[in-house]
Amino acid sequence: MSDGSQPSTHPRGNMPDVGTPAPDFTLPAGDGSTIRLADLRGTPIILYFYPKDSTAG
Protein backbone atom coordinates (compact mmCIF):
# COMPACT_ATOMS: atom_id res chain seq x y z
CA MET A 1 0.00 0.00 0.00
CA SER A 2 1.27 3.46 -0.83
CA ASP A 3 0.66 4.87 2.67
CA GLY A 4 3.11 2.39 4.20
CA SER A 5 0.42 0.31 5.88
CA GLN A 6 0.26 -3.42 5.48
CA PRO A 7 -2.65 -5.25 3.83
CA SER A 8 -5.20 -6.45 6.34
CA THR A 9 -4.97 -10.02 7.56
CA HIS A 10 -8.25 -9.62 9.46
CA PRO A 11 -10.77 -12.30 8.40
CA ARG A 12 -13.24 -9.54 7.48
CA GLY A 13 -10.74 -7.62 5.34
CA ASN A 14 -10.42 -3.96 6.30
CA MET A 15 -13.48 -3.92 8.54
CA PRO A 16 -12.97 -2.26 11.93
CA ASP A 17 -13.34 -4.30 15.08
CA VAL A 18 -16.67 -4.17 16.87
CA GLY A 19 -16.73 -1.18 19.22
CA THR A 20 -14.21 0.88 17.23
CA PRO A 21 -15.53 4.44 16.82
CA ALA A 22 -16.40 5.33 13.23
CA PRO A 23 -14.32 8.05 11.58
CA ASP A 24 -16.05 11.37 11.00
CA PHE A 25 -17.91 11.65 7.71
CA THR A 26 -20.55 13.83 6.07
CA LEU A 27 -23.59 12.63 4.13
CA PRO A 28 -26.41 14.38 2.28
CA ALA A 29 -29.83 14.04 3.91
CA GLY A 30 -33.03 13.44 1.98
CA ASP A 31 -34.18 17.03 2.58
CA GLY A 32 -31.01 18.53 1.05
CA SER A 33 -29.30 19.29 4.36
CA THR A 34 -26.01 17.74 5.44
CA ILE A 35 -25.52 15.27 8.28
CA ARG A 36 -22.12 15.09 9.98
CA LEU A 37 -21.28 12.20 12.27
CA ALA A 38 -19.35 14.61 14.50
CA ASP A 39 -22.61 16.49 15.17
CA LEU A 40 -24.18 13.27 16.49
CA ARG A 41 -21.40 12.23 18.89
CA GLY A 42 -22.86 11.36 22.28
CA THR A 43 -26.22 10.47 20.72
CA PRO A 44 -27.09 6.78 20.23
CA ILE A 45 -27.17 6.06 16.49
CA ILE A 46 -27.06 3.00 14.28
CA LEU A 47 -24.95 3.04 11.13
CA TYR A 48 -25.90 0.49 8.52
CA PHE A 49 -24.08 0.14 5.23
CA TYR A 50 -25.29 -2.16 2.50
CA PRO A 51 -24.21 -3.07 -1.03
CA LYS A 52 -25.56 -1.05 -3.90
CA ASP A 53 -29.27 -1.65 -4.50
CA SER A 54 -30.16 -4.51 -6.82
CA THR A 55 -26.80 -6.29 -6.44
CA ALA A 56 -26.08 -9.72 -5.08
CA GLY A 57 -24.86 -9.86 -1.54
C-alpha positions in Angstrom: 0.0 0.0 0.0 1.3 3.5 -0.8 0.7 4.9 2.7 3.1 2.4 4.2 0.4 0.3 5.9 0.3 -3.4 5.5 -2.7 -5.2 3.8 -5.2 -6.4 6.3 -5.0 -10.0 7.6 -8.2 -9.6 9.5 -10.8 -12.3 8.4 -13.2 -9.5 7.5 -10.7 -7.6 5.3 -10.4 -4.0 6.3 -13.5 -3.9 8.5 -13.0 -2.3 11.9 -13.3 -4.3 15.1 -16.7 -4.2 16.9 -16.7 -1.2 19.2 -14.2 0.9 17.2 -15.5 4.4 16.8 -16.4 5.3 13.2 -14.3 8.0 11.6 -16.1 11.4 11.0 -17.9 11.7 7.7 -20.5 13.8 6.1 -23.6 12.6 4.1 -26.4 14.4 2.3 -29.8 14.0 3.9 -33.0 13.4 2.0 -34.2 17.0 2.6 -31.0 18.5 1.1 -29.3 19.3 4.4 -26.0 17.7 5.4 -25.5 15.3 8.3 -22.1 15.1 10.0 -21.3 12.2 12.3 -19.4 14.6 14.5 -22.6 16.5 15.2 -24.2 13.3 16.5 -21.4 12.2 18.9 -22.9 11.4 22.3 -26.2 10.5 20.7 -27.1 6.8 20.2 -27.2 6.1 16.5 -27.1 3.0 14.3 -24.9 3.0 11.1 -25.9 0.5 8.5 -24.1 0.1 5.2 -25.3 -2.2 2.5 -24.2 -3.1 -1.0 -25.6 -1.0 -3.9 -29.3 -1.7 -4.5 -30.2 -4.5 -6.8 -26.8 -6.3 -6.4 -26.1 -9.7 -5.1 -24.9 -9.9 -1.5 
